[in-house]
Amino acid sequence: MTAFLHIDMDAFFAAVEELDHPEWRGKPIIVGADPRGGQGRGVVSTASYAARAFGVRSAMPIRQAWQRCPGGIYVRPRMARYTAVSEKVMDIFRSFTPRIQPISLDEAFLDVTGSMRLFGDPVAMARRIKDRIQSDTGLTASVGVSAVKSVAKIASDLEKPDGLTVVPEGGEKAFLAPLEVRRLWGVGPKACAVLERLGIRRVGDLQERSKGELVRIFGRAAGEHYLNMANAVDPREVHDDEEARSISHETTFLADVQDPEVIARTLLWLADKVASRMRKQGVRGHVVTLKYRTEDFRTITRRATLKQPLEHTNDLFETAKRLWKRFEGMGGKVRLLGIGVSRLESGGANQMTLFDRENRNREGAAEKAVDRVRARFGNRALFRGSLLDERT
Ligand SMILES: [Mg+2]
């Protein structure tokens, strides 16, 4: 028997703010971009449950949030604090199983199949983990329990906050049948609209359709995927912690940007942020992703896989610039830029020439010094030469 838990912290960023500011308890808290009196750009990261009662949702433009809830408490994200709490939570998970796959700061899959002898059945384990989170951090999480990974994820969302939803093995299809198709993994608003036109609103409606029909409409990959998800067929395993991890940083511009100078400076700033976090964690990575959002809200990513892992600001900056070149021809303005590094490995000697290594060691030492200064005096104290003016 296989058992997966999907654990998701409840309104995580907002819950941490509420924890740190007891006077805000029960009030509508909106973590995200600066609303600037309804003129702000960027989006809501997380809304507390009290804010959700006003119709505020994560990923909603911050202006719209302001319209719906002008009396809310608007706070900028404090990522360092959330990361610290996240590490505590992930440590709790790791004390129950080494097979964990973090999906984001506040969400992870746990394969607990091998831990039952030690900790009891998956439901007992889910209760213990929830209790530990509550006592160690003061926060609540919702858990889904299932033999099928994708079903565990859907389950964790059903009884939020502080939920525990158990899907018995063999009962997955019956569990999914009454749910709306939008709950299925990978079924976005577009697919939902098409499905609705076919008379498919519930997962149960989808379960009754033939593979041939769905493949004809959506193409092979998507058609098969929807049918598999509806029928709780999900062969994916929990990936290893190491593989799944990535380090990334992104920024939304106050006004859409086209100036190559500003873009280059921003890429350098992002590369520096990501590289400094990589150094702090003692890792380097093989895959660099550049994320780009256009003024009309399309999000595009470009990826480079490197033979040699990188760890330094300059290498990351150069790679990001190369990726950027592929966008440049498209014209148009940029709304958001992000850089991510994945396929991380812990630092260790790699296959560099001696010359390379010497050079890099020197650069590495310089960057470590930068990190030390930054740790003492804060981020603004030390910006690279071409970054002197403050970025948003
Ligand atoms: Mg969450």
Residues whose N, C-alpha, C, O or C-beta is under 5 A from the ligand:
A	BS01	MG	D8 M9 D10 A11 F12 D106
